[in-house]
Amino acid sequence: MFSKRVQTLATSPTIAIDTKAKAFKRQGVPVINLSVGEPNFQTPENIKKAAIKAIQEGNSFYTDPSGIVELRVAIANKFAKDNGLTYDPSDIIVGAGAKQITYSIFQVLCEKGDEVIIPIPAWNTFVEQVKLTGAKPVLIKLKPPFKLTSEIIKKALTPKTKVLLLNTPSNPTGAIIDFKELQKIADLAVKNNIFVVSDEIYEKLVYTEKHVSIASLNKKIKDFTITINGLSKTYAMTGWRVGFASGPKEIIAKMKALQSQMLGNISAISQKAGVEALNGEQTSVMMMKNAFAKRRISCLKKIAQIKELSVSEPDGAFYLFISIEKLLGKKYPTATAWAEALLEKEKVAVVPGEAFFYPGYIRMSYAASDEDLKEAFIRIKRFIEKSSGDRV
Ligand SMILES: Cc1ncc(COP(=O)(O)O)c(C=O)c1O
């Protein structure tokens, strides 16, 4: 019945766990949901007000499929100010979240016979979206502390390599690619005629070093790079669905053609809210980042107190990618089994490493309230203690 393309396609594992946790919550079960990657903050007031005004002013019509000019100008200004990247607003595309943007990029660039290099652990969606094009995802395994280097990429290059996927800061590890390596990676991509798809959606959530966009390093790499970003994480706007990208003119033009057939435009109201997010007051961004920074430190301290767990300190994003290898055995042979039991027994939802092509680990989001995080560690500790006898 189904096309070959979708036969092995499954719901995103993160979404599947989030759905289960939210169902528990609806039933009144006191579940702590550290699975999905979304800030626990409300969208800032100024953005909400802009959306209400947009409704009242009658923004109820189709827009340019690639986004209203006002928003694309705001995005061009953002790229210039934050990333040192000059793009014409006509070379910017707005889509229904960065997720839809990456889908379009892979559809436009990849097909059967192509290879796409994806460092793992990686966001599941990248791999599934590449597979949907018929291209082959080539997964390159990073070891803790999960820092991508040009040497690792070099080993995976073949004449079929078409795209290199970068995600810095990374979901799920929070790792940022070191500046010197980023330069070497840029040279490697240019030398080998490889497109770079650079997902920088966590760029504002960095705690140890500055974020650098690979496309800003020089003109040559800029011509090979599509830079992706969005409003979900920075502005607590996951439900509004605003993502965007810019890159070589011809690629963006093809993405626009695809989007005009696939989606039309994203909500006109979300676009108006997006203009305010980018052009308006930025204090709430700083406030949220500071809260995440504090939680990052307190969670790292809690993990250090549980000897069975280990974690590499993340540079950015709001995740901890934690090794639970010491806890796996007869009773819970995999991270998936362990995470399922944690949800069943202690009602804490985390994502097993298998969802990131990296068994033996779990991803925990610390974009949750301080109280929830505190309680989550009490429950996790209890779960580990209770199941310690069952391990072997
Ligand atoms: C690396 C990465 N890119 C993109 C997204 C999707 O963001 P959006 O809400 O803009 O679709 C996520 C969300 O978890 C992500 O982790």
The ligand as a Gaussian input file, in Angstrom:
#p B3LYP/6-31G(d) Opt

LIG

0 1
 C       18.902000      20.759000      15.684000
 C       17.495000      21.135000      15.521000
 N       17.096000      21.708000      14.378000
 C       15.821000      22.055000      14.174000
 C       14.863000      21.835000      15.139000
 C       13.427000      22.182000      14.826000
 O       13.105000      23.443000      15.140000
 P       11.756000      24.092000      14.611000
 O       10.862000      24.196000      15.783000
 O       12.203000      25.434000      14.093000
 O       11.218000      23.227000      13.538000
 C       15.212000      21.235000      16.334000
 C       14.183000      20.969000      17.352000
 O       14.321000      20.192000      18.242000
 C       16.554000      20.882000      16.529000
 O       16.955000      20.307000      17.663000

